[in-house]
Amino acid sequence: MPSAEDTSVHQERADVRPTHQDEVAAAGSELIGGRSGRWARLGSTALTPVGAVALVAIGMFALGMVQKLPCYNWAWFRGAGSQYTHACYSDIPHLYSGRGFADGLVPYFDRLPGDMQFLEYPVLTGVFMQVAAWLTPGGSLQEQEQAYWLVNAGMLMICTAVIAVCIARTHRRRPWDGLLVALAPAFALTATINWDLLAVALTAAAMLMWSRSRPLAFGILIGLATAAKLYPVLLLGPAFVLCWRAGRWREFGAAALGAAGSWLVVNLPVMTFAPEGWKKFYTFSQERSIDFGSFWLVITQRTGESIDVSTVNTVSTLVTVGLCAAIGVLTLTAPRRPRFAQLAFLVVAVFILVNKVYSPQYVLWLIPLAALAKPRWRDFLIWQACEVLYFLGIWMYLAYTTSGDKHQGLPTEGYQLAIVLHLLGTLYLCAVVVRDILMPERDEVRRDGSDDPSGGVLDGAEDVFVLAHLVESGSARRDVAEAEGPRVEWGSAGAPAAD
């Protein structure tokens, strides 16, 4: 039987229940009997909130596999158009033969026939692909490609479970926010298009380690994630600026060294013994032309003028650096030190928005970060609706371009509208996150007085460096606004909720 002290702590720091705070979550809960009661003991049974989130995520992943059935059965193997009209395209079966796995070629070491001479993926993703190839049974080429997709889907399902568990546990008192990831429709639709979930799972695990004040483990996982996909290294930027503001240089140093070390451990052998194959990912990223989903494509299609790839690379790099610098200034001038998850979402979103390609599966990079940065169902679902429409739009556009004189699908103007829509959806979510940083009383995570549940060593830390004059001018404006409404006392578990 728990002691009186244990009971008191449990009452003060009970799990946050979204159905009591979020109108959309409350309405959605009516499908399963309504919001939880006042005296409900959630997690007192064998199925804890984290376990429930993981099961829902696996179930949604399985539904995403069902959505790919038309392609699995025949559309991948009977011309390009059918896999687009059924919106079930995946790179996985096509690259089994296209990147030499069907012929037993070793990634990075063996030269491929055709234009793509080596595998164009980072090393850890290449290892993932090779392991799946080893597990693929024999048979006809079609049977092998089907089996290869199934094996990869099984391995990616494990990644999905890891993501769900890590996100549900990152904010200790908000495990149910993991349902944002588990139920995200764009997650289920894009999960098996490519191998992105490996990097996403490692990044989610890194976020969990950071929230548990384990910066070295965070850095090691970020290094491994970067060895699978480039974007996770961006999370070191928010960690740097937040540690600067809080004076936590030792922790950032441990994270940076861990990231560099683990990345080198994975890459150095291939870099040493197959340098030409190793650098293919980086040269391909530089040489790749403007591609689907980016605003650059809208510009070239609308103007009819091509843009030199080197110009796009330079401009996108400069804009990314400039916007990340602006996020850094925002971090050092915000009235309250921003939460780590908020900045992580913003820097990854900036990287995607200005890139020369915005593939439909890139939404997987953002979904876990969005669930931690802005755990509000209305805003999350608005963004997801835009992403689902884009998911349908790109396949219908490709169906149109491959249908010949039949012109079946979405014409170019319609696809451009889909691009703009999904860019605006991401910008909308960025805007509400920035608003929460500037007006922390609007932040759902901080409404109970919490500081930064995913911040680890930063959670509750005092500020050491801020751009004081900008903070003071902002504070004067907020004092006027707060006089008209409730004020949150930061760090107090019983603080009132702001509307």
N, C-alpha and C positions, 0 to 999 in steps of 0.2 A: 504493500500500500504506500503511495507517495506521501512524503512528509508535507507539513504545512508550507514549508519554504518552497518545495518543488511545485506545489499547487499554485502558490502565489506567482511564481515566475511564469508558469504556464498561462495563467490568466492575463498577465501583463503583456506577454510576448506571443500570443496566439497567432496562428497562421492567418494572413489576410485572405478574406473570402471575396473574390471578385463579384459574386452575385449580390453582395451587400454594398458594393461601391460603383459598379459599372452597370448602367442601364441596359446595355446590349446583352451582357452576360446574364443579368437577371431575367430578361425576356427569353433568352435562349434556354435557360434552365427549366422553363415551363415544360419543355419536351421530356424531361426526366423527373418531373414531380415538383419543380419549383426550387427556389433558393433554399440553402441549408438553414435549419432552425437555430435558434439562439443557443441551445444546449447541445447541439450536435457535436459528437466527438469524432471529428474527421481524422482518419489515419489510425483509429483504434482497432480496426480489423486488419486482416492479413493484407488487404489491398490498400497501400498507402497512397497519398496524392502523387508521389513520384512514380510509383508503380502504375497508377491509373493513366498518367500522362504518357508513359512509355508504351502501354498497351494500345492507347488511342493512336499514337504515332505509328506503331507497327500496322494497325488496322488500316489507317489512311494510306500508308505505303503500299499495302496489299491492294487497295482499291486502285492506286495508280498503276500497279502492274496489270490489273484487269483492264484498265483503259488502253493498255498497249497490246491487248490480245489480237485485234485485227492485224496488226503488223507482225506479231509473233507467228501467227498462223500462216500468213501469206503475203501481206503488203510489203514487207521488207525485201521480198525476193521476186516481185513481179513489176518491175518498173518503179520509177521515182514517184509518180503522181499519187498513187494510192496511199502511201504512207503519209502524205501531206493532207489529203482529203479526210483521212481518218484521224489526223492530228496525233499520230502515235510514233513519230520519228524518234530514232535513237542512234547516236554515233556508235554505240557498243558493238552491235553485230557487224556493221560495215567495216570497222577498223580491225576486226579479228583477222580478216584476210588482207585488208588494205595496209596493215602495218606489220605483216609478216608473221603474226602469231600462228596462223594456220600452217605455215611452212616451217615452223620451229626456229625462226630467226630470233636472235638475242637482241633485245632493245639496246640502242646506243652503240653496240659493238658491230652488228651486221648491217651492211648497207642495204637499203630497200630499193626495189625496182621502181621506176617511175620518177615523178618530179620531187616527191617528198623522200629524200634520201635517208633520213633517220627519223625516229620517233620524236614528235614535236611536243612532248609533254615533260614536265619536271620529273626528276629521278624517282621520287617516292611514288608518284602516280604510275610511272612505268613499272615499278616493282609490283604494285597492286594489279595492274593489267597482266603482268607475266604470271603472277600466282594464280589468277583466275584462268589463264590459258593452261597452266599445268593441271588444274582441276577439271578441265573440260574433257569429256569422253570423246572417243572417236566416232566415226560414222561418215555420212555424206557431208559435203561442205555446208549445206543448209542446216542439217542436224547439228553440226558443230557450232554454227553461228547461233542457233537457237539455244543450245546448251550454254554457250559462252555468255549470252545475255542473262540466262537464268542464274548462272554461278555468280556473275557480277551483281545481279539484283539481290541475291542472298547476302553477299558481302556488304553491299550498300544498305541493306536492311539493318545489319548490325550497326553500321555507322549511324543510321537513323535513331536507333535505340540509344546509342551513346549520346547523341545530340539532345534527345528529349530528356534524358536523365540529368545531363550536365546543366541544361538551361533551367530545369525545374529545381535544381539544388543550388544554383548560383545565388539567387535571392532567397535566403533561408526561410523567410516568413512569407514568401509569395510563390510557393511551388505550383500553384494553379496557373500562373502565367505561362508555364510550359505548354498549356493547351493552345496558346496562340501559334506555337510551332507545330504541334501535333495536328491541329485542324486546319492549318493553312492550305487552301486549295492549290496554290501555285507550287507548294512543296511536293504534294502528291503527284502533280502533273509533270514536273520537271526532274524528279528524283533520279530517274534512270536514263536521262538523255545522255549524260556524260559521267565522269568520275569525280565531280566536284564535291560530293558528300564526304570523301575522305578528308580533304582539307577542312571542310566545315566541321566535321566531328573533332578533329585535332584542335581547331580554334575554339570550339565550345568547351573542350576539356581544359584548354589554357585559361579561358575566362573563369572557369570554376576554380582552378588553382590560384589565380590572382585574387579571387574573392575570399579564399582561405588563407591569405597572407603567405603564399608560397611563391615568391617571385622567381626563384630559380627554376622551379617546375614549370611555371608559366612560360619562361623564356625557352626552355627546352622544347615544350610543345609548340610554341610559335615557330621555332626553327624547323621542327618536323613538318608543321603545316605549310611553311614557306617552301619546303622541299617537295610539297605536293601541288601547290598552287601559289602564285606570287603574292596575292592580296594580303595574306595574314601578317606579313612583315609590317604593314601599315599600322598595326595596333601598337607597335613600339612608339609611334609618334604621340598618341594620347597619353601613354604611360610616361613618356619623357616630360611633357608639359605639366601633367598633374603632379608628378614627383618634384618638378621644379617649384611649383606653387606651394607644395607641402614640405619641401626641403628633404625629400626622401631619396637622396642620391644613391645610397648604398643599395637600396632595393632595386632601383632602376638599373644600376650597374650589374647586379646579379641577373636580372632578366635579359639584358643585352648580351652578356657573356654566354648565358645559357642558350640563347637563340643562335648566336654565331657558332657556338660549339656543335650543337646538334645538327645544324644545317651543313656544316663542314663534314661531320661524320658520315652523313648520308651521301653527300655530293663528291667528296674528295676521291674515293676510289674510281668512280666513273670519270670524273674530271681528269684523273691521272692517266688511266689506261684507255679511255675512249674520248679524248677531248673534242673531236669533231662531232661525235654523236651527242655529247653532253651539251654543247653550246647551241644545238639546233633549236631548242625551246626559245632561247633568248634572241637568236637571229631571226627566227620565224616571227616572234612578237614584234620585232622592229620592222621587218619587211612586209608584214601582213597589210593588205590594203584595207580601205574603209569597208566595213561589213555591216551585217544586219543589226538593227536595233538602235543604232547610234544617231545622234542629231546630225553628224557629219554626212550620213547617207541621205537624210532628208535634204540637206543643202545641195549635195551634188545632183540629186534627182530633180530638185526644183529648178536649179539653175542650168542644168545640162552641162556643167563644167566640172572636169575632174580636178582634184586637189592632190598635189604631190604628197607621197607618203611621208617623206622627211619633214615637210611643212606641218602635216597633221601631228606627227610625233613631237615636234618641237612645241607647237602651240598647246597641245593637250598636256604635255609635261609642265610647261610654264603655268598654265591655268590650274593644274592640280596642285602645284607647289604654292601658288598664290592663295588658293582657297584653303589649303591646309594651314598656311600661315595665318589666314583670317580666323580659322578655328582656334589656333594657338592664342591669338589676341583675345578672342572671346573667352577662352579658358582663364586667362590672366586678369580679365576685367569683369567677369561675371560676379554678381552679388554674392553668390555662394559657389564654392568650387564645384564644377559640373561633375556628374557621375561618369565613371569610366565607360560604362556601356553607351552613354549618350555620345561621347566623343568617338568611340569605336565605330558606331553606326555612321556618324557623319563623315569620317574620313574614308570609309569604304564606299559609301554612297557617292562621294565626290569623285573618287577614282573611277567608278563605273560610269557616272553621268558624262564625264568628259572624254571617256575612252573612245577609240575609233570602232569598237564593236561592243554591243550590249546583247549578248546571247541570252535566250530565254532562261537558261539554267543559272545565270548569274544571280537571279533572285534568291537562290539558295544561300548565297553568301550573306544576304541581308536579313533573311527571316529570323534567325536566332538573335542577331544583334538588335533587330527592331523589337522583338518580344521583351528584351531587357531594357531597351532605351525608352520605349513608349508602350507600356502594357495597357493600352486602352482599346477595346474591341472596335469601337466605331472607326477610329482613325486607321487601325490595322486593316479592317475589312474594306475601307475605301481604297487603300493602297492595293490590297489583294485583288479587288475587282478590276482595277486597271491592269494588273499583271496577267490575270486570266484572260482578259480581252486581248491583250497583246499576244499571249500564247496562242490563242485561236487565230489572231490576225496574221502572224508570221507563217503559219502552215497554210492558211488559205491563200496568202500571197504567193507562196512557193507552188501551191497547186495551180494558181493562175499562170505563173510563168512556165510551167511544164505541161500545160494543157493544149498548147499549140493554138490552132484556130478556134477551138471550142470556147476559149476564154472563160473557163469555169474557175471560180474562186474570187479572191479579193484583188481588184486592180491596184495599180501603183498608188493612186491618190488615197485609197482606203487604207493601204498599208502605212502610208506616211501619217495618217491620222492616228493609227494604232500606236506608232512609235511615239508621237507627241503625247498621246494619252498616258502611256506607261512612264515616260519621262516626267510628266506632270505629277503622276501618282507618287513617284519617288521624291520629287521636290516637295510635294505637300507634306509627306512624312518628315522630311528634313526640316521643314518650316515649323512644324509643331514641336519637334525636339528642340530647336533653337529657342522657340518661345518658352519652353519649360526651363531652359537654362537661364534665360533672362528673367523669368518670373517663376522661381522655384516653388512658390506656393501652388502653382498649377500642376506640378509634377505628381503623378499618382503614387509613385514609389515613396515620395517624401511626405505624403499627407499625414502619416502617423508620427512624424518627427524623426524618421530615419534620415541618415546622412547619405551614405553610398554603400548599400548592401553588397554590391559587386566590386567595391573598391579595395577590399583587403586592408593593407597597411594605410590606405588613404581614408578609410572609413572613420570619421570623427577626428581626423588629424587637424591640427591647427595650421593656418596659412602662414607661410614664411615669406613668400614673395608675391605681391600683387601689383598691378598698375594702379596705385592708390587714388590718384586724382580722378581717373575714369570711374572707379568703383564708387567714390564719394558722390560724384555728380549723379550717377545712376541711383544711389541710395536715397538721395533727396527726392527724386521723382517717385520712387517706390513708397516712401513714407506717406506721400499724399494719397496714393492709391490704396495703401493698406489701411488708412484711416476710414475708408469707406467699406471695408469688409473684414472678415476674420483673419487673424494673423497666426501663422504656424510657428510654434516654439521649437526650433530645430533641436534634435537630440532627445526630445521628451516623448516617451512612448505613448503618453495619453494626449498628445496634441490634437486639436480639432482638425477635422478635414475641411479643406478649402473646396469651394464649388468650382 
